[in-house]
Amino acid sequence: LERIGFPWVSDNREIEWQMMYAKLVDFQKEHGHMQVKRLRNQSLLDWMEYQRRRYKNRAYSGLSTQQIQQLEKIGFRWSGQF
C-alpha cells in the first residue's frame, strides 16, 4: 500500500493536504518549477497561497512541522516572488 501512496492517516484534512502536496510535486517534476499559473491550475495555486498564509500565522494555523519540512524539501518558497 505504501508503494501506491496509501494515506496512513484518518484525518480527512491531512489526506487532502497530502493529495495537494502530491499535485505540487507532480507539477514541479513536469515543469521544473513551482510557478503555477492561475488560469491553468487555480486550485493548486490557491492551495499554495493558503499554505503561505498558514506559515505566516503558524501559531494559529495548524500547519505542522512535518508539512513545513515536506514543502521546504521540494524548495517551496514562503515569500518573495514566486
C-alpha positions in Angstrom: 0.0 0.0 0.0 2.8 2.4 0.7 4.2 2.0 -2.9 0.9 3.3 -4.3 0.7 6.2 -1.9 -2.0 4.9 0.5 -2.5 7.6 3.2 -1.9 6.1 6.6 -3.9 8.8 8.3 -7.5 9.1 9.4 -7.8 12.9 9.3 -9.5 14.0 6.1 -7.8 17.3 6.2 -4.4 15.6 6.3 -5.4 13.3 3.4 -6.5 16.4 1.4 -3.2 18.2 2.3 -1.2 15.2 1.1 -3.1 15.0 -2.1 -2.5 18.6 -2.9 1.1 18.3 -1.9 1.4 15.4 -4.4 -0.1 17.6 -7.1 2.5 20.2 -6.4 5.3 17.6 -6.5 4.0 16.3 -9.8 3.7 19.9 -11.2 7.3 20.6 -10.2 8.6 17.3 -11.8 6.7 18.0 -15.0 7.6 21.7 -15.4 10.9 22.0 -13.4 9.5 24.9 -11.2 6.6 25.8 -9.0 5.4 28.9 -10.9 1.8 27.8 -11.2 -0.4 29.9 -13.5 -3.8 31.0 -12.1 -5.7 30.2 -15.3 -4.3 26.7 -15.7 -4.4 25.4 -12.2 -6.4 27.6 -9.9 -6.9 25.0 -7.1 -3.2 24.3 -6.8 -2.3 28.0 -6.8 -5.0 28.7 -4.2 -3.6 25.8 -2.0 -0.1 27.2 -2.3 -1.2 30.7 -1.3 -3.1 29.2 1.6 0.0 27.3 2.8 1.9 30.6 2.8 -0.8 32.3 4.9 -0.8 29.4 7.3 3.0 29.5 7.6 2.9 33.3 8.3 0.4 32.7 11.0 1.6 29.3 12.1 0.9 29.8 15.8 -2.8 29.6 14.9 -2.9 27.8 11.6 -2.4 24.2 12.4 0.4 23.9 9.8 2.5 21.1 11.2 6.3 20.9 11.4 6.1 17.8 9.1 4.1 19.8 6.5 6.6 22.7 6.6 9.5 20.2 6.2 7.8 18.5 3.3 7.3 21.8 1.5 10.8 23.0 2.2 12.3 19.7 1.0 11.0 20.4 -2.5 12.1 24.1 -2.4 8.7 25.7 -1.7 9.1 29.5 -1.3 7.4 31.1 1.6 7.8 34.7 0.5 9.1 36.9 -2.3 8.4 36.4 -6.0 7.0 33.0 -7.0 
